[in-house]
Amino acid sequence: MGVPRCGTQPHAAPPVAPAPPPPAAAARSQDTAPALAAPTLATQGPAAAPAPTPAVPAAAPRRRSPAPASVSRRKVAKPIVKAVAPEHADGPLAVLDITDGTLTAHLADGRTVPCPAKTVQALAAWALDKKKIRLGAAKLHDNGFDQDPLIILTESAVAHFGLPINLEDQEDLRLPADHKIVKNITRAGWELTKSGFGPWPRIFKRLDGKRHCIQLALVPWRALETRAWGDAAELPAHDLAKLLGSFANLVITPRGTVAVTAEELMTALRPPTRAEWSEEKNKYVSAIVPDTLHAVVAPAPCEAPDEHPIVAADYPEEGSRPASEALDEEACIWVRPFELITDEERARPHVVALDVAVAFLAACRRLHVGTGPAIHRPRNPSFDPDLPGSWYLDLSHVEIDPRLPNPFTPSGERPEGPAWYATPTVSYAVELGADVRPMEAWVRETHSPYLQPWYEKLRAAYLTTMAGLGVTADLDDEEFLAAMAAYKDGDAALVTLVNAIKATAKSGIGKLRQRPNMGLDHVFGEPWPALNRKTWRPDIRAMILSKARINMHRKMWNLARVANRYPLAVNTDCVIYAADDLSPLPVLLGPDGQPVRGGFRLGVNPGSVKHQGSQTMAWALDLLADNVNIANEIKDASLVGAA
């Protein structure tokens, strides 16, 4: 059995009924003017403390024009509603701030309560004392664990506890082990995790065979990364509590950066172990759950990055591994050769850009990924599209119209010879009629749609928040374009929430192949801490990126085949076409005036597209003549406000 998660005991017998909520809950101040009109979990049942429950704001009434018969209408995800257990009656988190000279805890539902703690160790004891405050959130899976309380410290709270406002060590981003605050914490019987006291420290104590744990986040130490959270660190404490509380209710209580939080969400939705009664030991023991990432597995040599020990053993000099020996499944970045732009395309007045919504998340839908070790098949194995893995074969003979990017390389150029490919890429080659003959393979015979719950959770959070901004799945094309053009001018907190959800999806996929911090303490060829995680799986990341790139190419191929439209440039999830109008609608239609089957569709759902922007053809040709990727430029230069 592994070390039990904080705040729980390892898959114990069924829990006893919780005690009633403390009387103090009724005396807390009420702040019922929510600054964040975001979707949140509603509390139900008499055990929960009274609290305002802001719902998703209704979109402004709009007249809906009839949608084409071929355009499907899907129901938008509804806000998550479930009862809040008495032990979590005060919500998942609190933001501490000095208010009127008093250290005050701002709760996610708008209430406030004074916090008497004067030291970090006293803060940990207060946050875990259910007689004083009941923080935390329910587990996301029956085999999982309840979510630990999160305490966010603003600048004034950081100063209150005697912590430095700015970290001196900007490389390690943590207090030194001999700092007086760290020593005081350990002297009081508390412990820190191996990551130490940084922007997201975890503090725990072992009592009665259990680990009781809280998560801290220090705002002035840049705990809230701006690429995901924007200016959230500048929000007043009560607004920040509501913003982060909304994220916690829709996704999970933050545990660190959005990448760390995304990884935590994966394991919380697919716990690797469960409680199983042992007759021999006469107690519950921890048992492995099939179809989960329950063990650390080594990557196949082709799947590992250059600095991995398994690669460095054969190629000890950095950069010496031949490109053909590495699995290179990345997003497509491609520009059509200038001489292949037709006179008909040049004569069109505009170019329009389509952007695939949450493309990498969409690729996780129903995707089977390996859950066990890689099995080597060294001699001419038959390709099996049902086996996740990496296949070594030559796809350079497959003819692709040069007006389309080649789907088998991230550059969009024809492969130069044999190379390693993930299963979705090889499956697409078969779909295009290619004769595929692998020479070697690393496959995973144990596999499952491991990321499906993760996809569904993030998708629901994204759709629910977008609905709060007036962008719903039942809008027709014109309404959708109008709603997307305006949504960023809506509730600023909801816009921040959408960005954080998207960043969580993208960063979580990137963390599957977290690389070392080269140039600091890491020596090329030596292992790094991420390799010890069960979720360090570069093969899964490769499967996702392969699937995302192929999904996009298939839509481009169908649009070319049916409507004779070919892209001018591609940049990851953005594609640009020549157009007669600023609107993207005509580009999506076939000769019959209907959306092309298997092509791009407008919509808010992950995998659908939105209008990224439009520009003049003269602007595009000027840049394309210099081989500039206009798909990377159009958002900032667009004639139409980018969505």
C-alpha positions as CSV (number, residue, x, y, z in Angstrom):
1,M,0.0,0.0,0.0
2,G,1.2,3.5,-0.8
3,V,1.2,6.4,1.7
4,P,-2.4,7.5,2.2
5,R,-3.5,10.8,0.9
6,C,-3.8,13.7,3.3
7,G,-6.9,14.0,5.4
8,T,-7.9,10.4,5.0
9,Q,-7.1,6.9,5.9
10,P,-6.3,4.2,3.4
11,H,-9.5,2.8,2.0
12,A,-10.9,2.1,5.4
13,A,-14.3,0.6,6.4
14,P,-17.4,2.7,5.7
15,P,-17.3,6.1,7.4
16,V,-19.4,6.9,10.4
17,A,-22.1,9.5,10.2
18,P,-20.6,13.0,10.6
19,A,-21.3,15.2,13.5
20,P,-23.7,18.2,13.1
21,P,-22.2,21.5,12.0
22,P,-20.7,23.7,14.7
23,P,-22.8,26.5,16.2
24,A,-20.2,29.0,15.0
25,A,-21.4,28.6,11.4
26,A,-24.7,30.3,12.2
27,A,-22.9,33.3,13.6
28,R,-20.7,34.0,10.7
29,S,-21.2,37.3,8.8
30,Q,-23.1,37.2,5.5
31,D,-21.9,38.9,2.3
32,T,-24.6,38.1,-0.1
33,A,-23.6,40.4,-2.9
34,P,-21.6,38.0,-5.2
35,A,-19.0,39.7,-7.3
36,L,-18.7,36.6,-9.4
37,A,-21.8,35.5,-11.2
38,A,-20.3,32.1,-11.9
39,P,-21.8,28.6,-11.9
40,T,-21.2,27.0,-8.5
41,L,-22.3,24.0,-6.6
42,A,-25.6,24.5,-4.8
43,T,-25.8,23.4,-1.2
44,Q,-28.7,21.2,-0.2
45,G,-29.9,19.6,3.0
46,P,-30.3,21.0,6.5
47,A,-26.7,20.1,7.4
48,A,-25.2,22.8,5.1
49,A,-24.7,26.2,6.5
50,P,-26.9,28.9,4.9
51,A,-25.1,30.4,1.9
52,P,-26.0,32.3,-1.3
53,T,-25.9,30.1,-4.4
54,P,-25.3,32.2,-7.4
55,A,-26.4,30.4,-10.6
56,V,-25.3,30.7,-14.2
57,P,-26.5,34.1,-15.4
58,A,-29.0,33.8,-18.1
59,A,-28.0,34.9,-21.6
60,A,-29.8,38.0,-22.8
61,P,-32.9,37.1,-24.7
62,R,-32.2,36.7,-28.4
63,R,-34.3,35.8,-31.4
64,R,-33.1,32.5,-32.8
65,S,-33.2,32.1,-36.6
66,P,-33.9,28.6,-37.9
67,A,-30.8,26.4,-38.0
68,P,-30.1,24.2,-41.0
69,A,-31.5,20.7,-40.7
70,S,-28.0,19.3,-40.9
71,V,-26.8,21.2,-37.9
72,S,-27.2,19.2,-34.7
73,R,-28.4,20.8,-31.5
74,R,-27.0,19.5,-28.3
75,K,-28.1,20.3,-24.8
76,V,-25.7,22.6,-22.9
77,A,-24.1,21.2,-19.8
78,K,-26.1,22.1,-16.7
79,P,-24.5,23.5,-13.5
80,I,-23.3,20.7,-11.2
81,V,-25.7,20.4,-8.2
82,K,-25.1,18.1,-5.3
83,A,-25.4,18.1,-1.6
84,V,-22.5,19.5,0.5
85,A,-21.5,17.3,3.4
86,P,-21.6,18.9,6.8
87,E,-17.8,18.4,7.2
88,H,-17.4,20.7,4.1
89,A,-20.1,23.2,5.0
90,D,-17.8,26.2,4.7
91,G,-16.7,25.3,1.2
92,P,-13.5,24.1,-0.5
93,L,-11.3,27.1,0.4
94,A,-10.7,30.4,2.1
95,V,-8.8,33.5,1.1
96,L,-7.0,35.2,4.1
97,D,-6.7,38.9,4.1
98,I,-6.3,41.7,6.7
99,T,-9.7,43.4,6.9
100,D,-10.2,46.3,9.3
101,G,-7.0,45.2,11.1
102,T,-8.3,41.6,11.6
103,L,-7.1,38.5,9.8
104,T,-10.3,37.4,7.9
105,A,-11.1,34.3,6.0
106,H,-13.2,35.0,2.9
107,L,-15.2,31.9,1.9
108,A,-16.3,30.9,-1.6
109,D,-19.9,31.6,-1.0
110,G,-19.3,35.2,0.1
111,R,-19.3,34.8,3.9
112,T,-16.4,35.8,6.1
113,V,-15.1,34.5,9.4
114,P,-12.2,35.8,11.6
115,C,-9.1,33.7,11.7
116,P,-7.2,33.7,15.0
117,A,-4.0,32.1,13.8
118,K,-0.7,34.0,14.3
119,T,1.7,31.4,13.0
120,V,1.6,29.1,10.0
121,Q,1.4,26.0,12.2
122,A,-1.5,27.6,14.1
123,L,-3.2,28.3,10.7
124,A,-2.9,24.6,9.8
125,A,-4.4,23.5,13.1
126,W,-7.3,26.0,12.7
127,A,-8.1,25.0,9.1
128,L,-8.3,21.3,10.1
129,D,-10.3,21.9,13.3
130,K,-13.9,21.0,12.4
131,K,-15.2,22.7,15.5
132,K,-14.0,26.1,14.2
133,I,-14.3,25.9,10.4
134,R,-15.3,23.1,8.0
135,L,-13.3,23.4,4.8
136,G,-12.7,20.9,2.1
137,A,-14.7,19.2,-0.7
138,A,-16.0,15.7,-1.5
139,K,-14.1,13.1,-3.3
140,L,-14.7,12.9,-7.1
141,H,-14.8,9.0,-7.2
142,D,-16.0,6.4,-4.7
143,N,-12.4,5.0,-4.6
144,G,-10.8,8.3,-4.0
145,F,-10.3,10.7,-1.2
146,D,-11.9,13.9,0.0
147,Q,-10.2,17.1,-1.2
148,D,-8.1,18.9,1.3
149,P,-8.8,22.5,2.4
150,L,-7.1,25.2,0.4
151,I,-6.0,28.4,2.2
152,I,-4.9,31.3,-0.1
153,L,-2.8,34.0,1.5
154,T,-2.9,37.5,0.1
155,E,0.0,39.9,0.5
156,S,-1.3,41.2,3.8
157,A,-1.8,37.7,5.1
158,V,1.7,36.7,4.0
159,A,3.1,39.6,6.0
160,H,0.8,38.7,9.0
161,F,2.5,35.3,9.3
162,G,6.0,36.8,9.1
163,L,6.7,35.4,5.6
164,P,8.7,37.4,3.1
165,I,6.6,39.2,0.5
166,N,9.1,38.2,-2.2
167,L,11.1,35.0,-2.4
168,E,14.8,35.7,-2.6
169,D,15.4,32.3,-4.3
170,Q,13.9,32.9,-7.7
171,E,15.2,29.6,-9.1
172,D,13.9,27.1,-6.6
173,L,11.0,29.3,-5.5
174,R,10.9,28.1,-1.9
175,L,12.1,29.0,1.5
176,P,15.4,27.4,2.5
177,A,15.1,24.4,4.8
178,D,16.8,26.3,7.7
179,H,14.4,29.3,7.5
180,K,12.8,30.1,10.9
181,I,9.3,29.6,9.6
182,V,10.1,26.1,8.3
183,K,11.8,25.2,11.5
184,N,8.8,26.5,13.6
185,I,6.5,24.3,11.5
186,T,8.5,21.2,12.0
187,R,9.0,21.8,15.7
188,A,5.3,22.0,16.1
189,G,5.0,18.4,14.7
190,W,3.9,19.4,11.2
191,E,5.7,18.3,8.0
192,L,6.2,19.6,4.5
193,T,6.2,17.6,1.4
194,K,9.4,17.1,-0.6
195,S,8.7,20.2,-2.6
196,G,9.2,22.3,0.6
197,F,7.7,25.7,1.3
198,G,7.1,27.4,-2.0
199,P,4.2,29.2,-3.7
200,W,2.0,26.0,-3.1
201,P,3.2,24.4,0.1
202,R,1.4,21.4,1.6
203,I,1.5,21.0,5.4
204,F,0.5,17.8,7.1
205,K,0.5,16.0,10.4
206,R,0.1,12.3,11.2
207,L,-2.6,11.6,13.8
208,D,-4.3,8.3,14.7
209,G,-2.8,6.6,11.6
210,K,-4.0,9.3,9.2
211,R,-2.4,12.3,7.5
212,H,-4.3,15.5,8.1
213,C,-3.3,18.0,5.4
214,I,-3.9,21.5,4.1
215,Q,-2.8,23.2,0.9
216,L,-1.6,26.8,1.0
217,A,-1.3,29.2,-1.9
218,L,0.8,32.4,-1.6
219,V,-0.5,35.0,-4.0
220,P,2.5,37.4,-3.8
221,W,4.8,34.5,-4.6
222,R,3.0,34.2,-8.0
223,A,1.0,31.1,-7.1
224,L,-1.6,32.2,-9.6
225,E,0.2,32.1,-12.9
226,T,-0.9,34.9,-15.2
227,R,-1.1,32.8,-18.3
228,A,-3.9,30.9,-16.8
229,W,-5.4,33.2,-14.2
230,G,-4.8,36.6,-15.8
231,D,-5.0,39.4,-13.2
232,A,-6.8,37.3,-10.6
233,A,-3.9,37.9,-8.1
234,E,-5.0,41.6,-8.1
235,L,-8.6,40.8,-7.1
236,P,-10.0,41.8,-3.7
237,A,-10.0,38.8,-1.3
238,H,-13.8,38.1,-1.5
239,D,-13.8,38.2,-5.3
240,L,-10.7,35.9,-5.4
241,A,-12.5,33.4,-3.1
242,K,-15.5,33.3,-5.3
243,L,-13.4,32.9,-8.5
244,L,-11.3,30.1,-7.1
245,G,-14.4,28.6,-5.4
246,S,-16.2,28.4,-8.7
247,F,-13.2,26.6,-10.3
248,A,-13.1,24.2,-7.3
249,N,-16.8,23.5,-7.7
250,L,-16.7,22.9,-11.4
251,V,-13.3,21.2,-11.7
252,I,-11.4,20.4,-8.5
253,T,-9.8,22.4,-5.6
254,P,-6.6,23.8,-7.0
255,R,-3.5,21.9,-5.9
256,G,-0.8,24.0,-7.5
257,T,-0.2,25.3,-11.0
258,V,-2.9,24.4,-13.5
259,A,-0.7,21.6,-14.8
260,V,-0.4,20.1,-11.3
261,T,-4.1,20.6,-10.7
262,A,-4.9,18.9,-14.0
263,E,-2.8,15.9,-13.0
264,E,-4.5,15.7,-9.7
265,L,-7.8,15.7,-11.5
266,M,-6.8,12.7,-13.6
267,T,-6.0,10.6,-10.5
268,A,-9.0,11.9,-8.5
269,L,-11.3,10.8,-11.3
270,R,-9.5,7.5,-11.9
271,P,-8.0,6.4,-8.5
272,P,-5.4,3.7,-9.0
273,T,-6.5,1.7,-5.9
274,R,-9.7,0.7,-4.1
275,A,-10.7,-0.8,-0.8
276,E,-10.9,-4.6,-0.9
277,W,-11.7,-6.9,2.0
278,S,-9.0,-9.4,2.8
279,E,-10.2,-12.6,4.5
280,E,-6.6,-13.5,5.3
281,K,-5.9,-10.2,7.1
282,N,-9.5,-9.7,8.3
283,K,-9.4,-6.0,7.2
284,Y,-9.7,-3.8,4.1
285,V,-6.6,-3.6,2.0
286,S,-5.6,-1.5,-1.0
287,A,-6.2,-3.3,-4.3
288,I,-5.2,-2.1,-7.8
289,V,-8.0,-0.8,-10.0
290,P,-7.8,-2.1,-13.6
291,D,-7.7,0.4,-16.5
292,T,-5.9,3.0,-14.3
293,L,-2.3,4.3,-14.2
294,H,-1.5,2.3,-11.1
295,A,2.3,1.9,-11.5
296,V,5.3,3.7,-12.8
297,V,6.2,2.4,-16.2
298,A,9.3,3.0,-18.3
299,P,8.8,4.6,-21.7
300,A,9.8,2.9,-24.9
301,P,13.1,4.3,-26.1
302,C,11.4,6.1,-29.0
303,E,8.9,7.7,-26.6
304,A,11.5,9.1,-24.2
305,P,12.9,12.6,-24.6
306,D,16.6,12.9,-25.4
307,E,17.7,13.6,-21.8
308,H,16.0,10.5,-20.5
309,P,18.5,7.9,-19.1
310,I,17.2,5.2,-21.5
311,V,18.1,7.4,-24.5
312,A,21.2,9.0,-23.1
313,A,22.7,5.5,-22.6
314,D,22.9,5.1,-26.3
315,Y,23.3,8.8,-27.3
316,P,25.3,10.4,-24.5
317,E,25.8,13.7,-26.3
318,E,22.9,16.1,-26.2
319,G,21.2,16.3,-29.6
320,S,23.0,13.3,-31.1
321,R,20.0,11.0,-31.4
322,P,18.9,10.7,-35.0
323,A,15.4,12.3,-35.6
324,S,14.1,9.1,-37.0
325,E,14.7,7.3,-33.7
326,A,12.4,9.6,-31.8
327,L,8.6,9.6,-31.7
328,D,7.7,13.1,-32.9
329,E,4.0,13.6,-32.5
330,E,3.3,17.3,-32.2
331,A,0.7,19.8,-33.5
332,C,1.0,20.9,-37.1
333,I,2.7,24.2,-38.0
334,W,2.7,24.6,-41.8
335,V,2.6,27.2,-44.5
336,R,1.6,26.4,-48.0
337,P,4.4,27.0,-50.5
338,F,3.8,30.4,-52.1
339,E,3.9,29.1,-55.7
340,L,1.1,26.7,-54.9
341,I,-1.4,29.4,-54.1
342,T,-3.7,29.5,-57.1
343,D,-4.8,32.5,-59.1
344,E,-8.4,31.9,-58.0
345,E,-7.4,32.0,-54.4
346,R,-5.3,35.2,-54.9
347,A,-8.3,36.9,-56.5
348,R,-10.4,36.4,-53.4
349,P,-10.5,39.6,-51.3
350,H,-10.1,38.0,-47.8
351,V,-8.7,35.2,-45.7
352,V,-10.5,33.8,-42.7
353,A,-9.2,31.9,-39.7
354,L,-10.9,29.0,-38.0
355,D,-9.8,27.9,-34.5
356,V,-10.6,24.5,-33.1
357,A,-12.0,24.9,-29.6
358,V,-10.0,23.1,-26.9
359,A,-8.5,20.9,-29.6
360,F,-6.2,18.8,-27.4
361,L,-9.0,18.1,-24.8
362,A,-11.3,17.1,-27.7
363,A,-8.7,14.5,-28.8
364,C,-9.0,12.8,-25.4
365,R,-12.6,11.8,-26.1
366,R,-12.9,8.0,-26.2
367,L,-9.2,7.7,-26.8
368,H,-7.8,4.4,-25.7
369,V,-4.3,4.9,-24.1
370,G,-1.9,2.4,-22.7
371,T,-2.1,1.7,-19.0
372,G,0.6,-0.9,-18.7
373,P,4.2,-1.4,-19.9
374,A,5.3,-1.2,-23.4
375,I,5.8,-4.5,-25.2
376,H,8.5,-4.7,-27.9
377,R,7.6,-6.3,-31.2
378,P,10.9,-6.2,-33.1
379,R,10.2,-8.0,-36.4
380,N,7.6,-6.8,-38.9
381,P,4.5,-6.8,-36.6
382,S,1.1,-6.5,-38.2
383,F,-0.5,-3.1,-37.5
384,D,-3.4,-3.3,-35.0
385,P,-5.4,0.0,-34.8
386,D,-6.8,-1.1,-31.4
387,L,-3.4,-1.2,-29.7
388,P,-2.0,2.1,-28.4
389,G,1.7,2.3,-29.1
390,S,4.5,3.5,-31.4
391,W,5.1,2.0,-34.8
392,Y,8.2,2.2,-36.9
393,L,7.4,2.4,-40.6
394,D,7.9,4.3,-43.9
395,L,5.0,6.6,-44.8
396,S,7.1,8.7,-47.3
397,H,5.4,6.9,-50.2
398,V,1.9,8.1,-49.3
399,E,0.9,10.8,-51.8
400,I,-0.8,13.9,-50.3
401,D,-2.0,16.9,-52.3
402,P,0.8,19.5,-51.8
403,R,-1.9,22.1,-51.1
404,L,-2.6,20.2,-47.8
405,P,0.0,19.7,-45.0
406,N,1.3,16.2,-44.9
407,P,-0.5,14.6,-41.9
408,F,2.4,12.4,-40.9
409,T,4.8,15.2,-39.7
410,P,4.4,18.2,-37.4
411,S,6.0,20.4,-40.1
412,G,3.5,19.3,-42.7
413,E,6.4,18.2,-45.0
414,R,6.6,14.7,-46.5
415,P,8.6,12.3,-44.3
416,E,12.1,11.5,-45.5
417,G,12.0,7.8,-44.7
418,P,11.1,5.4,-41.9
419,A,10.1,7.0,-38.6
420,W,8.1,6.3,-35.4
421,Y,4.4,7.1,-35.4
422,A,1.7,6.8,-32.7
423,T,-1.3,4.6,-33.4
424,P,-3.8,7.3,-34.5
425,T,-1.3,8.5,-37.2
426,V,-0.9,5.1,-38.7
427,S,-4.6,4.4,-38.5
428,Y,-5.2,7.6,-40.6
429,A,-2.6,6.4,-43.2
430,V,-4.7,3.2,-43.5
431,E,-7.9,5.4,-43.8
432,L,-6.2,7.2,-46.7
433,G,-5.6,3.9,-48.4
434,A,-1.9,3.5,-47.6
435,D,-0.2,0.2,-47.5
436,V,1.3,0.2,-44.0
437,R,4.1,-2.3,-43.1
438,P,5.6,-1.7,-39.7
439,M,9.1,-2.9,-39.2
440,E,9.1,-2.6,-35.4
441,A,6.7,-1.6,-32.7
442,W,6.3,-0.8,-29.0
443,V,2.7,-1.5,-28.0
444,R,0.6,-1.6,-24.8
445,E,-1.6,-4.5,-24.6
446,T,-3.3,-3.2,-21.5
447,H,-5.2,-0.1,-22.4
448,S,-8.4,1.9,-21.6
449,P,-10.2,5.2,-22.3
450,Y,-8.4,6.4,-19.2
451,L,-8.9,10.1,-19.9
452,Q,-12.6,9.9,-20.6
453,P,-13.8,11.1,-17.2
454,W,-11.1,13.9,-17.3
455,Y,-12.4,15.0,-20.7
456,E,-16.0,14.9,-19.5
457,K,-15.3,16.9,-16.3
458,L,-13.4,19.6,-18.1
459,R,-15.8,19.7,-21.0
460,A,-18.7,20.2,-18.7
461,A,-16.9,22.9,-16.8
462,Y,-16.0,24.7,-20.0
463,L,-19.5,24.5,-21.5
464,T,-21.2,25.6,-18.2
465,T,-18.9,28.6,-17.9
466,M,-19.3,29.6,-21.6
467,A,-23.1,29.3,-21.1
468,G,-22.8,31.8,-18.3
469,L,-21.2,34.2,-20.9
470,G,-24.1,33.6,-23.3
471,V,-22.4,31.1,-25.6
472,T,-24.6,27.9,-25.6
473,A,-24.7,24.8,-27.8
474,D,-28.2,25.6,-29.1
475,L,-27.3,28.8,-31.0
476,D,-27.5,28.8,-34.7
477,D,-24.4,29.8,-36.7
478,E,-25.0,33.5,-36.9
479,E,-26.0,33.7,-33.2
480,F,-22.9,31.7,-32.3
481,L,-20.6,34.1,-34.2
482,A,-22.2,37.1,-32.5
483,A,-22.0,35.5,-29.1
484,M,-18.3,34.6,-29.5
485,A,-17.5,38.1,-30.7
486,A,-19.0,39.6,-27.5
487,Y,-18.3,37.0,-24.8
488,K,-14.9,38.5,-23.7
489,D,-16.7,41.7,-22.9
490,G,-18.9,39.9,-20.5
491,D,-18.3,39.1,-16.8
492,A,-14.6,39.4,-16.4
493,A,-14.5,36.7,-13.7
494,L,-16.2,34.2,-15.9
495,V,-13.8,35.0,-18.8
496,T,-10.9,34.3,-16.4
497,L,-12.6,31.1,-15.3
498,V,-12.9,30.0,-19.0
499,N,-9.2,30.7,-19.6
500,A,-8.2,28.8,-16.4
501,I,-10.3,25.8,-17.5
502,K,-8.7,25.8,-21.0
503,A,-5.2,26.2,-19.5
504,T,-5.8,23.3,-17.2
505,A,-6.7,21.0,-20.1
506,K,-3.7,22.1,-22.2
507,S,-1.2,22.1,-19.3
508,G,-2.3,18.7,-18.0
509,I,-1.5,17.1,-21.3
510,G,1.9,18.8,-21.4
511,K,2.7,17.5,-17.9
512,L,2.4,13.9,-19.1
513,R,5.9,14.5,-20.6
514,Q,7.3,16.9,-18.1
515,R,11.0,17.5,-18.8
516,P,13.7,18.5,-16.4
517,N,14.8,22.1,-15.7
518,M,17.8,22.0,-17.9
519,G,20.6,24.3,-16.9
520,L,19.8,24.2,-13.2
521,D,20.5,21.1,-11.1
522,H,19.8,18.5,-13.8
523,V,22.6,16.6,-15.5
524,F,21.9,15.4,-19.0
525,G,21.1,11.7,-18.9
526,E,20.3,11.6,-15.2
527,P,16.7,10.9,-14.0
528,W,14.6,13.8,-12.7
529,P,11.7,13.7,-10.1
530,A,8.8,13.6,-12.6
531,L,9.9,10.2,-13.8
532,N,8.7,8.8,-10.4
533,R,5.1,9.8,-11.1
534,K,2.6,7.2,-12.4
535,T,1.2,9.9,-14.6
536,W,4.6,10.6,-16.3
537,R,3.5,9.1,-19.6
538,P,5.0,10.6,-22.8
539,D,3.3,7.9,-24.8
540,I,-0.1,9.1,-23.7
541,R,0.8,12.7,-24.7
542,A,1.9,11.5,-28.1
543,M,-1.4,9.7,-28.6
544,I,-3.3,12.8,-27.8
545,L,-1.3,15.1,-30.0
546,S,-1.4,12.6,-32.8
547,K,-5.2,12.3,-32.5
548,A,-5.6,16.1,-32.4
549,R,-3.5,16.6,-35.5
550,I,-5.2,13.8,-37.4
551,N,-8.7,15.1,-36.4
552,M,-7.8,18.5,-37.9
553,H,-6.3,17.1,-41.0
554,R,-9.3,14.9,-41.7
555,K,-11.6,17.9,-41.6
556,M,-9.2,19.8,-44.0
557,W,-9.1,16.8,-46.3
558,N,-12.9,16.5,-46.4
559,L,-13.3,20.2,-47.1
560,A,-10.8,20.0,-49.9
561,R,-12.4,16.8,-51.4
562,V,-16.0,18.2,-51.3
563,A,-15.6,21.9,-51.7
564,N,-12.2,22.2,-53.4
565,R,-11.0,24.5,-50.5
566,Y,-7.4,24.2,-49.3
567,P,-5.7,25.8,-46.3
568,L,-3.1,28.6,-46.7
569,A,-1.5,28.0,-43.3
570,V,-2.0,26.0,-40.2
571,N,-0.8,26.8,-36.7
572,T,-1.6,24.1,-34.1
573,D,-5.4,24.5,-33.9
574,C,-5.9,27.4,-36.3
575,V,-6.3,27.1,-40.1
576,I,-6.7,29.9,-42.7
577,Y,-8.6,29.8,-45.9
578,A,-9.1,32.2,-48.8
579,A,-12.6,33.7,-48.7
580,D,-15.0,36.0,-50.5
581,D,-16.3,37.5,-47.3
582,L,-15.1,38.4,-43.8
583,S,-17.5,35.8,-42.4
584,P,-16.3,32.2,-42.1
585,L,-19.7,30.7,-42.9
586,P,-19.3,30.3,-46.7
587,V,-16.0,28.6,-46.2
588,L,-17.7,25.8,-44.2
589,L,-20.2,24.9,-46.9
590,G,-20.1,22.5,-49.8
591,P,-21.4,23.1,-53.3
592,D,-24.9,22.3,-52.1
593,G,-24.9,25.1,-49.6
594,Q,-24.8,22.7,-46.6
595,P,-22.0,22.1,-44.1
596,V,-19.5,19.6,-45.4
597,R,-19.9,16.2,-43.8
598,G,-16.8,15.4,-41.7
599,G,-15.6,19.0,-42.1
600,F,-15.4,21.9,-39.7
601,R,-18.6,22.9,-37.7
602,L,-19.1,26.1,-35.8
603,G,-19.9,25.6,-32.1
604,V,-18.8,25.8,-28.5
605,N,-18.3,22.1,-28.0
606,P,-14.7,21.0,-27.8
607,G,-13.5,20.0,-31.3
608,S,-15.9,22.5,-33.1
609,V,-14.5,25.7,-34.5
610,K,-14.9,29.4,-33.8
611,H,-14.0,32.4,-35.9
612,Q,-10.4,33.4,-35.1
613,G,-10.4,36.5,-37.3
614,S,-10.3,37.8,-40.9
615,Q,-7.9,39.9,-43.0
616,T,-7.3,41.0,-46.5
617,M,-5.8,38.7,-49.1
618,A,-3.2,41.4,-49.8
619,W,-2.1,41.3,-46.1
620,A,-1.9,37.5,-46.4
621,L,0.1,37.3,-49.6
622,D,2.6,39.9,-48.4
623,L,3.5,37.7,-45.4
624,L,3.2,34.3,-47.3
625,A,5.7,35.5,-49.8
626,D,8.2,35.5,-46.9
627,N,7.0,32.2,-45.7
628,V,5.5,33.8,-42.6
629,N,2.8,31.6,-40.9
630,I,-0.2,33.9,-41.1
631,A,-2.2,31.5,-38.8
632,N,0.1,32.8,-36.0
633,E,-0.3,36.4,-37.0
634,I,-4.0,36.9,-37.8
635,K,-5.4,37.1,-34.3
636,D,-3.5,40.3,-33.5
637,A,-3.9,41.8,-37.0
638,S,-7.5,40.7,-37.6
639,L,-10.0,43.0,-39.2
640,V,-12.6,41.2,-37.1
641,G,-12.1,41.0,-33.3
642,A,-10.6,37.7,-32.5
643,A,-12.8,35.4,-30.5
